[in-house]
Amino acid sequence: MERVELIVTGEYVVVDPARPWIENGAIAVNHGRIVSVGKSGGIMGRFEAERVLSRPHGLIIPGLINAHTHASMVLFRGLADDLPLKTWLEDHIFPAEAHLTPQLVSLGAELACAEMIRSGTTGFVDMYLFEDQVASVVDRVGLRGWLGEGVFDFPSPAFASGEEALSETQRLFDKWRGHERVTITVDPHTPYTCAPGLLKRCLEVSRRNDMMMVIHLAETDWENGEIKRRYGASPVRHLENLGLLGDWLLATHCVSVGHRDISILARHDVRIAHCPESNMKLGSGIAPVPAFIEEGITVCLGTDGAASNNDLDLLGEMDTAAKLPKGINRDPTLLSSVEALQMSTSWAAEALHRSSDLGTLEEGKYADFAVIDLDKVHLRPCYNPVSQVVYAAGAGDVQDVAVAGRLLMEDGRLVTIDEKGLMERLSKETVYFKGRVK
Ligand SMILES: [Zn+2]
């Protein structure tokens, strides 16, 4: 018998959404990686584990990756709803963010991590302020993070200028370099909040250190018109003219794009983070995801911040992402449940250049997984576990979550976060905070 650290057995294992699932399956984990996946009988007969997590009603899936969020914005959940993006951002969110401190960002990030773990998420892409605080929280709670300090032309609550935010980006890159779970990215906010010179400086830092870049791109028709007015090109072509497009760029939203823009994004192998619920809530429109996929673009899925969603639940987001193109195009064959789950797992890993070690439960990859408890009235019968994950399961159905084989949630209890203490701190801090925002 070979010795391993952990075996997890379940009713089903979805190794890769695009491949047939395993019934009565199991994964064997050693040194944080999957050493074998197959039928439970075979795994139990071949390995002796220090620990066996037996989940007879469990559906084991690859850990979900939230490809776009602003984690600490959970602090502003429900602060300003039902407003257009520009009003929401400039009249409500920016003034509220002026009161942010590193401590509040840390508190918000921890709350967000608790919510993401509870909904089966094992990694997230984050753009925010005081990002070093977010990195420390990610380090402590055991998730994976692709984290970037927001860069703007104007002073942010954290930095006096875009150049200072870029220096911080370089400092963060040097500080966290080599960390197994924290990856620093370069995050210019948008083409309309960063002038061409600053965007080029972001590109320099990104290429010098081989870092990914994250930007909000073509989120609204207003942005499209504004960039055309300023620079005589669509936001996509504007970035192409500046040399920013490449496989290093994760472009978020891409709602207001034409056929030509889509071809340009595909030609440069730009990756797209689709945030359907945020786009719907802010009335921005709906990104043409089937056209992206048709063009061969790697598309992944994000919740965006909780102030425009208003939750960080990727299970709910997949449901929305799969149904939206069907409804608006009157075609139920568009965006299958398999594709929705790929957007949150294998395609997200591909978008982040990590398909060699993340995104599926294949041998050799990190044991980042979630177990969904199928022993619920709304999850029976189960004919197709992928359909169940995308169309029927919710955050409350997640039972266990692990990153690199380390359990962050076990049988519904968070292991690395003191949830009670967190809620107590939150209620104290938001009382303080409530008195300081409009
Ligand atoms: Zn965003």
Boltz pocket constraint, residues with backbone or C-beta under 6 A from the ligand:
constraints:
  - pocket:
      binder: B
      contacts: [[A, 68], [A, 69], [A, 70], [A, 216], [A, 252], [A, 304], [A, 305]]
      max_distance: 6.0
